[in-house]
Amino acid sequence: MPENTDPVRRAGGSGLFDHLSRLIANFLQHLQALGSLAGLEGREAAQRGLRALIAVIAVLFFAAFGYILFILFLAFLLATVAGLNWLWIVLIFAVVHFALAGGFFFMFRKQFSAPLFPSTAAELRKDFELLGGGRP
């Protein structure tokens, strides 16, 4: 017969209180194990997220660098083909890019200037008015 390692059983307790105390002790051990597992997985997720963030930053950096080199290539190509000074072509490219950036900025501003969750906000306003509190 295997040796009993449970301290409550070794003490000879077999009543309802003893069973409940063992149940609670086992439940707390289970929660502690789940907490340590969650901590371990949280650290792993943080490390994975950091690696993903570094990879995204590297991709954006090299993509931007490649884009700048491509624009300069186009400027020198147009300067060679059209016989214009390459500085004027780069200036035109810069103006076009600033115009595009401004257009996207205004589109972004228009898109996100609308309030979030308008139906929920209206329902909450109505609830506060019915409660007599006015708007929070």
C-alpha positions in Angstrom: 0.0 0.0 0.0 1.5 3.4 -1.0 2.6 5.7 1.8 0.2 8.6 2.4 2.0 12.0 1.7 -1.0 14.3 2.4 -0.5 16.0 5.8 -4.2 16.1 6.5 -4.7 12.4 5.9 -1.6 11.6 8.0 -3.2 13.4 10.9 -6.2 11.1 10.6 -8.7 13.7 9.4 -11.6 12.4 7.4 -14.5 14.7 8.2 -16.3 17.3 6.0 -14.0 20.1 7.2 -10.9 18.1 6.4 -12.2 17.3 2.9 -13.1 20.9 2.3 -9.7 22.1 3.5 -8.0 19.7 1.2 -10.2 20.7 -1.7 -9.4 24.4 -1.1 -5.7 23.6 -0.7 -5.7 21.7 -4.0 -7.6 24.5 -5.7 -5.2 27.1 -4.5 -2.2 25.0 -5.7 -3.9 24.7 -9.1 -4.4 28.5 -9.2 -0.8 29.0 -8.2 0.3 26.7 -11.0 -1.9 28.5 -13.5 -0.5 31.8 -12.4 3.1 30.7 -12.9 2.2 29.3 -16.3 0.5 32.5 -17.3 3.6 34.4 -16.2 5.9 32.2 -18.2 3.6 32.5 -21.3 3.4 36.3 -20.8 7.2 36.6 -20.8 7.3 34.5 -24.0 4.6 36.6 -25.6 6.4 39.8 -24.7 9.7 38.5 -26.2 7.9 37.4 -29.4 6.1 40.8 -29.6 9.4 42.6 -29.2 11.0 40.5 -32.0 8.0 41.3 -34.2 8.3 45.0 -33.5 12.0 45.0 -34.3 11.3 43.2 -37.6 8.5 45.6 -38.5 10.8 48.6 -37.8 13.6 47.1 -39.9 11.2 46.4 -42.8 9.9 50.0 -42.7 13.4 51.4 -42.5 14.7 49.4 -45.5 11.5 50.0 -47.5 11.8 53.7 -46.9 15.5 53.7 -47.8 14.8 51.7 -51.0 11.9 54.1 -51.9 14.2 57.1 -51.6 16.8 55.4 -53.7 14.2 54.6 -56.3 12.9 58.2 -56.4 16.5 59.4 -56.9 17.0 56.9 -59.7 13.9 58.2 -61.4 15.0 61.8 -61.0 18.4 61.1 -62.6 16.8 59.0 -65.3 14.4 61.8 -66.2 17.3 64.3 -66.0 19.2 62.2 -68.4 16.3 61.6 -70.8 14.7 65.1 -70.7 17.9 67.0 -70.4 16.7 68.9 -67.3 18.6 69.6 -64.1 18.0 66.8 -61.6 17.4 69.2 -58.7 14.3 70.5 -60.4 13.0 67.0 -60.9 13.7 66.1 -57.3 11.8 69.3 -56.3 8.8 68.3 -58.4 8.9 64.8 -56.8 9.0 66.4 -53.3 6.1 68.7 -54.0 4.0 65.8 -55.3 4.9 63.8 -52.2 4.0 66.6 -49.9 0.7 67.1 -51.7 -0.1 63.4 -51.4 0.8 63.5 -47.7 -1.5 66.5 -47.1 -4.3 64.7 -49.0 -3.9 61.6 -46.9 -3.7 63.7 -43.7 -7.0 65.4 -44.4 -8.6 62.1 -45.4 -7.4 60.6 -42.1 -8.6 63.6 -40.1 -12.0 63.4 -41.8 -12.3 59.7 -41.2 -11.4 59.8 -37.5 -13.1 63.1 -36.5 -16.4 61.3 -36.3 -17.3 60.2 -32.8 -16.8 56.5 -31.9 -19.9 54.5 -31.0 -22.5 57.1 -31.8 -25.5 54.8 -31.0 -24.1 53.9 -27.6 -23.3 57.5 -26.8 -26.8 58.5 -27.7 -28.3 55.7 -25.6 -26.1 56.7 -22.7 -27.2 60.4 -23.0 -30.8 59.4 -23.1 -30.3 57.2 -20.0 -28.6 60.0 -18.1 -31.3 62.5 -19.0 -33.9 60.0 -17.7 -32.0 59.6 -14.5 -32.0 63.4 -14.1 -28.2 63.6 -14.0 -27.7 65.3 -17.4 -24.6 64.6 -19.4 -21.6 63.1 -17.4 
